[in-house]
Amino acid sequence: MKVTLLLRNEHENLKALFNKYKNPSARNGNEKKELFNDIRREIMVHAQMEMEIFYPALSGTSSTTAQELVSAATEEHEAIEKSLQELTNINPSDAAFETKMIAIIDAVVRHIEKEESEIFDEARKILPEYRLEELGLEMEDRRKILTQLAA
């Protein structure tokens, strides 16, 4: 599976978790914390795969556009991860938890939109089809390992 398709599928899974989180009838305090933990784990695994495999493949090309996009995306990852870390120390029943969680969801959705429109387009321009497939396979293998480690 091409890396762009694999990542798009992962993005859809994340959005489904976000929608589940945003549905107030589907959660109480414990469910909110469990959903947060699921969302956090998925974001961290996804981000690590991108940072280890996808982004280096793009920045290793001669495309300055790809290098700029990867640099911006890396900064977004770092900000989101920092916010997730801060949120682990806040009680889910606290109003600040909800506010910060919605901000994280919004930031991730913006990141996803930018990645799917700009970064994926650049990847398709600069990487041959076989390389997109190879990266997809590498990321599938890496996901299995990271998921086991995060469990």
Stockholm file with secondary structure:
# STOCKHOLM 1.0

chainA/1-151         MKVTLLLRNEHENLKALFNKYKNPSARNGNEKKELFNDIRREIMVHAQMEMEIFYPALSGTSSTTAQELVSAATEEHEAIEKSLQELTNINPSDAAFETKMIAIIDAVVRHIEKEESEIFDEARKILPEYRLEELGLEMEDRRKILTQLAA
#=GR chainA/1-151 SS CCHHHHHHHHHHHHHHHHHHHHCGGGCCHHHHHHHHHHHHHHHHHHHHHIIIIIHHHHHTSSCHHHHHHHHHHHHHHHHHHHHHHHHTTSCTTSHHHHHHHHHHHHHHHHHHHHIIIIIHHHHHHHSCHHHHHHHHHHHHHHHHHHHHHHC
#=GC SS_cons         CCHHHHHHHHHHHHHHHHHHHHCGGGCCHHHHHHHHHHHHHHHHHHHHHIIIIIHHHHHTSSCHHHHHHHHHHHHHHHHHHHHHHHHTTSCTTSHHHHHHHHHHHHHHHHHHHHIIIIIHHHHHHHSCHHHHHHHHHHHHHHHHHHHHHHC
//
